[in-house]
């Protein structure tokens, strides 16, 4: 589900499949808010680009040395542009609030809403993980060196961190929707204040593990700004304040605080602001959202033109699939180039490195789009996975799915018991979302 909105008023729902795993039809409704579609497409384009461009790969006696552009001088600056995941949590906030309001307005229970949401979120991971795990074993048994296979499988699992976090977001949506109705902007402010408290405990108090509490506070904080957008609470003045305050916070903390200058960690070369999230990342996300909202009318006017509209209508329904599957062609192309042709990644931040990146994307896009067009069939769960389970059962399913996705993120989609355990946890969680009695909502 996506949203439509007037220049200042709250959005209204239409239907489309999105990167955030919400229910959809492939044909968009008229008058839909294409501003959000542009944000989705921007995020996906930058995700694919950085996953090809930022790793530094070299063959070394049958092994694959995998470094990062982030370890080179000045490489950190790229991450201030490429780290745009806060925008997709903002878009997800808009989608989740509208979906929950529409469902609860029809008398749908939270358990039923959770079940449908979780199925659509987790089921597409099952065929993806199964293919990677089987292919990794076949390659190694066929004589391929295990280490390069594991590097590719690890990178494929890396992207699942977003879905693991999004399970938490989905579970919290009804509660945070109630907080939005009661407290308005103070709900978002409270979550971001929680991020401040966590960083104080982590850095001033030396309690390093406490930083992982910001997985909730930072991502739910920017997600809550999507609620404000849906409610029509963010005017142009507010957007300017968000952009200025967010940028000032991020830059000041990096300049004078104990924070890394890196905003992402593709083949992470050092500590970043992502794992765990920090107040710097929250500030960057708030700034991005403010800037995007300042440009909303211009973006929407361009996106509503016939050409861009057709492009968005064709590509946006497949963005979730692109996100899940894009590491497959990236790994294949990297393997052919580095191992087959003996060409290592050029020296980062040079002209030849820029050519490497551009040519790589020229090759990858014609591979990724047909793959997504084929794999989009896995977006819809089988009909047997339906029904309305009880709240306890569906929350257990959420815990199992989230744990499985986190396991796959950490272990990758390659060899060993870890990937298999993660896959079984996700599959078991999805099965738990159905009702044994086959009750329908």
Buried (B, 14 or more C-beta within 10 A) or exposed (E): BBBBBEEEEBBBBBBBBBBBBBBBEBEBEEEBBBBBBBBBBBBBBBBBBBBBBBBBBEBEEEEBBBBBBBBBEEBBEBBBEBBBBBBBBBBBBBBBBBBBBBBBEEEBBBBBBBBBBBBBBBBBBBBBBBBBBEBBBEBBEEEBBBBBBBBBBBBBBBBBBBBBBBBBBBBBBBEBBEBBEEEBBEBBEBBBEBBBBBBEBBBEEEEEEBBEBBBBBBBBBBBBBBBBBBBEBBEEEBBBBBBBBBBEBBBEBBEEEEBBBBBBBBBBBEBBBBBBBBBBBBBBBBBBBBBBBBBBEEBBEBBBEEEBBEBBBEBBBBBBBBBBBBBBBBBEBBBEBBBEEEBBBBEBBEEEBEEBBEEBBEBBBEBBBEBBEEBBEBBBBEEEBBBBBEEEBBBBBBBBBBBBBBBBBBBBBBBBEBBBBBBBBBBBBBEBBBBEEEEEB
